[in-house]
Amino acid sequence: MPATTTDRPARGRTPAALAWGAAVAHPFLLLTALRTGPYRSTGLRLFLTAVAVGLTLPLARRNPIAALGLLLTGLFTAATTRPDAVLLYLPVLAADAVVGRIAATRPLRILLPAALGALVVQIAAATYTTSGQDVFVSTVVALALALLTAGLLGRSVRDRRSHTAELRAATAAEAVAAERLRIARELHDVVAHSIGVIAIQAGVGRRVIDTQPAEARNALATIETTSRETLAGLRRTLGALRGAAADGRPAPRDPAPGLADLDRLAASTAAAGVRVELRHLGNPDAALPPEVDLAAYRIVQESLTNVVRHAAVPTCRVTVERRTDTLLVEIADEGRAGGAAGAAPGGGYGLVGMRERAALLGGSLTAGPRPGGGFHVSALLPLPAGLPEGTRTP
């Protein structure tokens, strides 16, 4: 039978009550330990002293301030019986250890009064167990140094924990920022090409709707097809981010686009008025990792989007060469300089996104005007060694 809500507080109160009961018994047991044994046996008294100190450990974990108070009470009470100084070493060390725990878990406004109170009680206890001014002074110095060491160790533990928490938070923030950049880049790649095609087809349809109804009908069909594909891509991306579709069904697990989809991309670009010449060189059976396949497709997609928007040319050329250890992707047009890069130097994020994709895979991307006119984009993406021969990796 599962535990009820009322049972849980009860189970939590029992260990706390035991810890408090054991710690409260500490001063009495310590005082008894110093008076026990035949002929006041030192070994037996040391053992019982250790047992008495051990009773405060559970409370020291829960409430170190209260544990320190009970330890100091037992220490001073035991010192008034004037025992051998060696019998009080363990209670003093235990009090210093609790001060160290307070330093590691509490702020300075609590640590300083606790440490000062512990030092005062230890010095008062030393007046009963030392004889001679020199011995007393050296004892006080030793007590102060031991307490200072415990406090510094506790503060170093606190600082290290704080630093670790800050590093963990910074790592989490970097991961969030990287994920946001990835999402933004993916949404940009999904939407930018389709919106460019839709805008051009809408303009064509508006101009010819009165004179060429068939051409306007084709433009509208292209707009419909492109819009549906874009919506499907957005649903897939957003559904994967949420983990489920809006209606509660599992998110679709359709494969991400890759080089195998270049023909469809070329067809949609041709519908926007730019004919694409696709060339595949090298080993067509070389398998590609999914991330390389997707990055190559996105680079081609972004370049063709910029050609459609800015180059003002009827054709462009896309070359994909699969080599043994690299994948070369080139997009070239003969239109206005800067056509494949964006509307204006420094404008937009297309070229930046393409470079980021290549850099994340350890590759490189160059883009710039061609000597004879037009624009040229070249991406070189490394391929892992030992890939098996085969078709595109799903």
C-alpha positions as CSV (number, residue, x, y, z in Angstrom):
1,M,0.0,0.0,0.0
2,P,1.5,3.3,-1.0
3,A,2.4,5.8,1.7
4,T,-0.1,8.6,2.2
5,T,0.8,12.3,2.4
6,T,0.3,12.3,6.1
7,D,2.8,9.4,6.5
8,R,5.6,11.3,4.8
9,P,6.0,14.1,7.4
10,A,5.9,11.5,10.1
11,R,8.7,9.5,8.5
12,G,10.7,12.8,8.1
13,R,10.2,13.8,11.8
14,T,11.4,10.5,13.2
15,P,15.1,10.8,12.0
16,A,15.0,14.5,13.1
17,A,13.8,13.6,16.6
18,L,16.5,10.9,16.9
19,A,19.2,13.3,15.7
20,W,18.1,15.9,18.3
21,G,17.8,13.3,21.1
22,A,21.3,11.9,20.4
23,A,22.9,15.4,20.2
24,V,21.2,16.6,23.4
25,A,22.5,13.5,25.2
26,H,26.1,14.4,24.1
27,P,27.0,16.8,27.0
28,F,25.9,14.3,29.6
29,L,27.6,11.3,27.9
30,L,30.8,13.3,27.5
31,L,30.8,14.3,31.2
32,T,30.2,10.7,32.1
33,A,33.0,9.4,29.8
34,L,35.6,11.6,31.5
35,R,34.7,10.0,34.9
36,T,34.5,6.4,33.7
37,G,36.8,3.4,33.9
38,P,39.0,1.6,36.5
39,Y,41.6,4.0,37.7
40,R,40.2,6.4,35.1
41,S,41.5,4.5,32.2
42,T,42.5,6.9,29.4
43,G,41.8,4.5,26.6
44,L,38.3,3.8,27.7
45,R,37.6,7.4,28.2
46,L,38.9,8.3,24.8
47,F,36.6,5.7,23.3
48,L,33.5,6.9,25.2
49,T,34.4,10.5,24.2
50,A,34.5,9.5,20.6
51,V,31.1,7.9,21.0
52,A,29.7,11.0,22.6
53,V,31.0,13.2,19.8
54,G,29.6,10.8,17.2
55,L,26.1,11.4,18.6
56,T,26.2,15.0,17.3
57,L,27.0,14.0,13.7
58,P,23.4,13.5,12.5
59,L,22.3,16.8,13.9
60,A,25.4,18.5,12.4
61,R,24.2,17.6,9.0
62,R,20.7,18.9,9.6
63,N,21.3,21.9,11.8
64,P,25.1,22.7,12.3
65,I,24.3,25.8,14.5
66,A,22.5,23.7,17.1
67,A,25.1,20.9,16.9
68,L,27.9,23.5,17.5
69,G,26.0,24.8,20.5
70,L,25.7,21.4,22.1
71,L,29.3,20.5,21.3
72,L,30.5,23.7,23.0
73,T,28.2,23.1,26.0
74,G,29.6,19.6,26.4
75,L,33.2,20.9,25.9
76,F,33.0,23.6,28.6
77,T,31.1,21.4,31.0
78,A,33.7,18.6,30.7
79,A,36.6,21.2,31.0
80,T,35.3,22.3,34.4
81,T,36.1,18.8,35.8
82,R,39.8,19.5,34.9
83,P,40.5,16.3,32.9
84,D,43.6,15.6,31.0
85,A,43.9,18.0,28.0
86,V,44.2,15.1,25.6
87,L,40.7,14.0,26.4
88,L,39.3,17.3,25.0
89,Y,41.2,17.2,21.7
90,L,38.4,15.3,19.9
91,P,35.5,17.6,21.1
92,V,37.6,20.6,20.0
93,L,38.2,19.2,16.6
94,A,34.6,18.2,16.2
95,A,33.5,21.8,17.0
96,D,36.0,23.1,14.5
97,A,34.7,20.7,11.9
98,V,31.1,22.0,12.5
99,V,32.4,25.5,12.1
100,G,33.8,24.5,8.7
101,R,30.4,23.1,7.7
102,I,28.8,26.3,8.7
103,A,31.3,28.2,6.6
104,A,30.5,25.9,3.6
105,T,26.7,26.2,4.0
106,R,25.9,29.5,5.6
107,P,26.7,33.2,4.8
108,L,29.3,35.3,6.6
109,R,26.7,37.0,8.9
110,I,26.1,33.6,10.5
111,L,29.6,32.2,10.2
112,L,31.4,35.0,12.0
113,P,29.3,35.0,15.2
114,A,29.5,31.2,15.3
115,A,33.2,31.1,14.9
116,L,33.8,33.8,17.5
117,G,31.5,32.1,20.0
118,A,33.4,28.8,19.4
119,L,36.7,30.4,20.0
120,V,35.6,32.1,23.2
121,V,34.2,28.8,24.6
122,Q,37.4,26.9,23.6
123,I,39.6,29.6,25.3
124,A,37.4,29.4,28.4
125,A,37.8,25.7,28.5
126,A,41.5,26.0,28.1
127,T,41.7,27.9,31.3
128,Y,40.8,24.7,33.2
129,T,43.2,22.4,31.4
130,T,46.4,24.4,31.1
131,S,48.9,25.7,33.6
132,G,51.3,28.5,33.1
133,Q,51.0,31.6,31.0
134,D,53.2,30.3,28.1
135,V,51.2,27.1,27.7
136,F,48.0,29.0,27.8
137,V,49.1,31.5,25.2
138,S,50.3,28.7,22.9
139,T,47.1,26.8,23.4
140,V,45.0,29.9,22.5
141,V,47.1,30.5,19.3
142,A,46.7,26.8,18.3
143,L,42.9,27.0,18.9
144,A,42.6,30.2,16.8
145,L,44.7,28.7,14.0
146,A,42.7,25.5,13.9
147,L,39.4,27.4,13.9
148,L,40.7,29.7,11.1
149,T,41.8,26.8,9.1
150,A,38.4,25.1,9.4
151,G,36.7,28.3,8.4
152,L,38.9,28.8,5.3
153,L,38.4,25.3,4.2
154,G,34.7,25.6,4.5
155,R,34.7,28.9,2.6
156,S,36.8,27.3,-0.2
157,V,34.3,24.4,-0.4
158,R,31.4,27.0,-0.6
159,D,33.3,29.0,-3.3
160,R,34.0,25.8,-5.3
161,R,30.3,24.8,-5.2
162,S,29.3,28.3,-6.2
163,H,31.7,28.2,-9.1
164,T,30.5,24.8,-10.2
165,A,26.9,26.1,-10.1
166,E,27.9,29.1,-12.2
167,L,29.6,26.9,-14.7
168,R,26.6,24.6,-14.9
169,A,24.3,27.6,-15.4
170,A,26.6,29.1,-18.1
171,T,26.8,25.7,-19.9
172,A,23.0,25.5,-19.8
173,A,22.7,29.1,-21.1
174,E,25.1,28.3,-23.9
175,A,23.1,25.2,-24.8
176,V,19.9,27.2,-24.9
177,A,21.5,29.9,-27.1
178,A,22.9,27.2,-29.4
179,E,19.5,25.6,-29.6
180,R,17.8,28.9,-30.4
181,L,20.3,29.6,-33.1
182,R,19.7,26.1,-34.6
183,I,16.0,26.6,-34.5
184,A,16.3,30.1,-36.1
185,R,18.6,28.8,-38.8
186,E,16.3,25.8,-39.5
187,L,13.2,27.9,-39.7
188,H,14.9,30.5,-41.9
189,D,16.0,27.7,-44.3
190,V,12.5,26.2,-44.4
191,V,10.7,29.4,-45.0
192,A,13.0,31.7,-47.0
193,H,13.1,29.6,-50.2
194,S,9.4,29.0,-50.2
195,I,8.4,32.6,-49.5
196,G,10.6,33.8,-52.3
197,V,9.0,31.4,-54.8
198,I,5.5,32.3,-53.6
199,A,6.2,36.0,-53.9
200,I,7.5,35.7,-57.5
201,Q,4.6,33.4,-58.5
202,A,2.1,35.8,-56.9
203,G,3.6,38.7,-58.9
204,V,3.4,36.6,-62.1
205,G,-0.2,35.6,-61.5
206,R,-1.2,39.2,-60.8
207,R,0.3,40.5,-64.0
208,V,-1.1,37.8,-66.4
209,I,-4.5,37.0,-64.7
210,D,-6.4,39.0,-67.2
211,T,-4.5,38.2,-70.4
212,Q,-3.2,34.6,-69.7
213,P,-5.6,32.8,-67.3
214,A,-3.8,29.5,-67.9
215,E,-0.5,30.9,-66.8
216,A,-2.1,32.6,-63.8
217,R,-3.6,29.2,-62.9
218,N,-0.2,27.5,-63.1
219,A,1.2,30.2,-60.8
220,L,-1.5,29.7,-58.3
221,A,-0.9,25.9,-58.4
222,T,2.8,26.5,-57.7
223,I,1.9,28.8,-54.8
224,E,-0.4,26.1,-53.4
225,T,2.1,23.3,-53.7
226,T,4.9,25.4,-52.2
227,S,2.8,26.6,-49.4
228,R,1.7,23.1,-48.5
229,E,5.3,21.9,-48.5
230,T,6.4,24.8,-46.3
231,L,3.6,24.2,-43.8
232,A,4.5,20.5,-43.6
233,G,8.1,21.4,-43.0
234,L,7.1,23.9,-40.3
235,R,4.9,21.3,-38.6
236,R,7.7,18.8,-38.6
237,T,10.2,21.3,-37.2
238,L,7.9,22.7,-34.5
239,G,6.4,19.3,-33.7
240,A,9.9,17.9,-33.1
241,L,10.6,20.8,-30.8
242,R,7.4,20.2,-28.8
243,G,7.7,16.4,-28.9
244,A,4.1,16.0,-30.2
245,A,1.8,17.5,-32.7
246,A,-0.8,20.1,-31.7
247,D,-3.6,17.5,-31.6
248,G,-1.7,15.3,-29.2
249,R,-0.5,12.7,-31.7
250,P,3.2,11.9,-31.8
251,A,5.2,14.3,-33.9
252,P,5.9,13.0,-37.5
253,R,9.2,11.4,-38.0
254,D,9.7,12.2,-41.6
255,P,13.3,12.3,-42.7
256,A,15.0,15.6,-43.0
257,P,15.7,16.8,-46.6
258,G,19.0,15.9,-48.2
259,L,20.7,15.8,-51.6
260,A,18.3,13.2,-52.8
261,D,15.6,16.0,-52.8
262,L,17.6,18.4,-55.0
263,D,15.5,17.5,-58.0
264,R,12.3,18.6,-56.2
265,L,14.1,21.8,-55.1
266,A,15.2,22.5,-58.7
267,A,11.7,22.0,-59.9
268,S,10.3,24.5,-57.4
269,T,13.1,27.0,-58.3
270,A,12.3,26.5,-62.0
271,A,8.7,27.3,-61.2
272,A,10.0,30.6,-59.8
273,G,11.7,31.4,-63.1
274,V,15.2,30.1,-62.6
275,R,16.2,26.9,-64.3
276,V,18.7,24.8,-62.3
277,E,21.4,22.7,-63.9
278,L,22.2,19.8,-61.5
279,R,25.5,18.0,-61.9
280,H,26.6,15.1,-59.7
281,L,30.2,14.1,-59.8
282,G,32.4,11.6,-58.1
283,N,31.1,8.5,-56.4
284,P,27.3,8.6,-56.4
285,D,27.1,5.6,-54.0
286,A,29.2,7.2,-51.3
287,A,27.0,7.3,-48.1
288,L,26.6,10.6,-46.4
289,P,26.1,11.3,-42.6
290,P,22.6,12.8,-42.0
291,E,24.1,16.1,-40.7
292,V,26.3,16.5,-43.8
293,D,23.4,15.6,-46.1
294,L,21.1,18.1,-44.5
295,A,23.7,20.9,-44.4
296,A,24.5,20.4,-48.1
297,Y,20.8,20.6,-49.0
298,R,20.3,23.7,-46.9
299,I,23.3,25.5,-48.5
300,V,22.0,24.7,-51.9
301,Q,18.5,25.8,-50.9
302,E,19.7,29.2,-49.5
303,S,21.9,29.9,-52.5
304,L,19.0,29.2,-54.9
305,T,16.7,31.4,-52.9
306,N,19.2,34.3,-53.2
307,V,19.6,33.6,-56.9
308,V,15.8,33.8,-57.4
309,R,15.5,37.0,-55.3
310,H,18.5,39.0,-56.4
311,A,20.5,37.6,-59.4
312,A,17.9,38.2,-62.1
313,V,19.2,35.3,-64.3
314,P,17.3,32.6,-66.1
315,T,19.6,29.8,-65.1
316,C,22.2,28.8,-62.5
317,R,24.4,25.7,-62.0
318,V,24.6,23.4,-59.0
319,T,27.5,20.9,-58.7
320,V,27.7,18.2,-56.1
321,E,30.9,16.2,-56.0
322,R,31.3,13.3,-53.6
323,R,34.9,12.6,-52.9
324,T,36.5,10.1,-50.7
325,D,36.9,12.3,-47.6
326,T,35.0,15.5,-48.6
327,L,31.8,16.7,-50.2
328,L,32.0,19.7,-52.5
329,V,28.9,21.8,-53.2
330,E,29.1,24.7,-55.7
331,I,26.4,27.1,-56.8
332,A,27.2,29.5,-59.6
333,D,25.1,32.1,-61.5
334,E,25.9,34.8,-64.1
335,G,23.6,37.5,-62.7
336,R,24.3,40.6,-60.7
337,A,27.3,40.4,-58.3
338,G,26.1,39.6,-54.8
339,G,23.1,37.7,-56.1
340,A,23.8,34.5,-54.2
341,A,24.9,36.3,-51.1
342,G,22.0,38.6,-50.4
343,A,20.3,41.8,-51.4
344,A,23.2,44.0,-50.2
345,P,26.6,43.5,-48.5
346,G,26.1,42.8,-44.8
347,G,22.3,42.4,-45.3
348,G,20.4,39.3,-44.3
349,Y,21.6,36.2,-42.5
350,G,21.7,33.7,-45.4
351,L,25.4,33.7,-46.0
352,V,26.1,33.8,-42.3
353,G,23.9,30.8,-41.8
354,M,25.6,28.8,-44.6
355,R,29.0,29.5,-43.1
356,E,27.8,28.5,-39.7
357,R,26.5,25.2,-41.1
358,A,29.8,24.4,-42.8
359,A,31.9,25.5,-39.7
360,L,29.9,23.3,-37.4
361,L,30.8,20.3,-39.5
362,G,34.5,21.3,-39.6
363,G,34.2,22.5,-43.2
364,S,34.5,25.8,-45.0
365,L,32.4,28.0,-47.2
366,T,33.5,30.7,-49.6
367,A,31.3,33.1,-51.5
368,G,32.0,36.0,-53.8
369,P,31.7,37.5,-57.2
370,R,33.0,35.6,-60.2
371,P,35.6,37.2,-62.4
372,G,33.4,37.0,-65.5
373,G,30.3,38.2,-63.7
374,G,27.8,36.6,-61.4
375,F,28.3,35.0,-58.1
376,H,29.8,31.8,-56.8
377,V,29.3,29.8,-53.6
378,S,31.5,26.9,-52.7
379,A,31.2,24.7,-49.6
380,L,33.6,21.9,-48.7
381,L,32.3,19.5,-46.0
382,P,34.5,16.8,-44.6
383,L,33.2,13.2,-44.5
384,P,34.1,10.8,-41.7
385,A,36.5,8.0,-42.7
386,G,35.2,4.5,-43.1
387,L,31.7,5.3,-44.3
388,P,30.1,2.3,-46.1
389,E,29.0,2.4,-49.7
390,G,25.3,2.9,-50.1
391,T,22.6,5.4,-50.6
392,R,21.8,8.4,-48.5
393,T,21.9,7.6,-44.8
394,P,18.3,8.0,-43.4
